[in-house]
Amino acid sequence: MTEMKDARETSHFDALETRTQDAREADQLRTLNKLLGQSPLTDIAALATLPVLRKSDLSARQKAQPPFGGLHVDNVAHYFQSPGPIYEPGGVSHDWWRMGRFVHAVGIGKGDIVQNCFGYHLTPAGMIFENGARAVGAAVLPAGTGQTDLQVQAAVDIGTTAYAGTPDYLKVILEAADAAGQTLKITRAAVSGGALFPSLRDWYTDRGIRCLQAYATADLGNIAYESPAMEGMIIDEGVIVEIVRPGTGDPVRDGEVGEVVVTSLNPDYPLIRFATGDLSAMMPGASPCGRTNRRIKGWMGRADQTTKIKGMFVRPEQVAQLVARHDEITRARVVASRQDEKDVMTVQIETRAMNPALYEDSIVATLKMRAQIELIPPGGLPNDGKVIEDLRTFE
């Protein structure tokens, strides 16, 4: 068993992981143009000219045309319902959700038994990770969530060697095993669906368990994942990831925090420029593990920052409209605060201009109310992806 794991840790899932970026983008462009079935894009950058599909748009389409909103769907083996409700198709062909690449990076493979503690009821997480485990030749205990005492008993009786589930539930199982005087054989953990805090990862490491995380969604499957190098998250080979300014579809510079927009190249269920609502940023260079695809920093918050100020909703797209009205504005941020028991809206504008009055009319036109105005030199706003910041407390 040890020799098998060592071999996997020094190998890659397939040759796609070590392509040059030029070769990768050429392959992706051919696949993308085939999926689009329209005037071909000239390069991957031209993807930014296509509209963004948001979850609210998908929900509206599904209500009008259930269950999948009239989008192209093929080879459906499972129908899933996520909160909203939003419906997602699922397939059972080899690595349909592209999770095998991540499971392999964790060090899981043939000979392993994965205790899969993701839910199997309505939502697709359980099947997503089971499909990934099958892709690397591992067996699966479809444990689902809860019933911790039975989870411990099954882990002991079956001899499960790996865990898949949320980051914190493995700790619950291990502590229950300790309390029962049982020792489990789990040495690998593939986690997602929540924050993996450094202290928790260290806790697992101290127990001899490698714990790596993936960034995946019910709509898209695997988007990015950690490797043993643990330097950022490597973008999956079956998707194209863009980082855009919240409220727009406009890509930001590498290193700048923005919203994650994903194009899935799954021919059974392609999603073009699907906005996740999550914030992240592109990292420079490639991972030391030898995988050559680009990397993101991981989950850095939510992009949907819609806030009600003075009884009116202010949305990221309105802030984007304000920026678009003035060539000299590089970025802007709306800050909501309280003063004398009243809402106060401050608009911080990155510009070389010196006169706040230049922007009064544009603020009223785009944000529908007057505001205090702060002019900030270009580059002065924090690189955190926020375009609306709410400083109010409601306790």
Buried (B, 14 or more C-beta within 10 A) or exposed (E): EEEEBEEBBEEBBEEBBBBEEEEBBBBBBEBBBEBBEEEEBEEBEEBBEBEBBBBEBBBEBBEEEEBBBEBEBEBBEEBBBBEEEBBBBBBEEEBBBBBBBBBBBBBBBEEBBBBBBBBBEEBBBBBBBBBBBBBBEBBBBBBBBEEBEEBBBBBBEBEBBBBBBBBBBBBBBBEBBEEEEEEBBBBBBBBBBBEBEEEBBEBBEEBEBBBBBBBBBBBBBBBBBBBBBBBBBBBBBBBBBBBBBBBBBBBBEEEBBBBBBBBBBBEBBBBBBBBBBBBBBBBEEBBEBEBBBBBBBBBBEBBBBEBEBBEEEBBBEBBBBBBEEBEEBBBBBBBBBEEEEEBBBBBBBBBEEEEBEBBBEBBEEBBEEEBBBEBBEEEBBEBBBBBBBBEEEEE
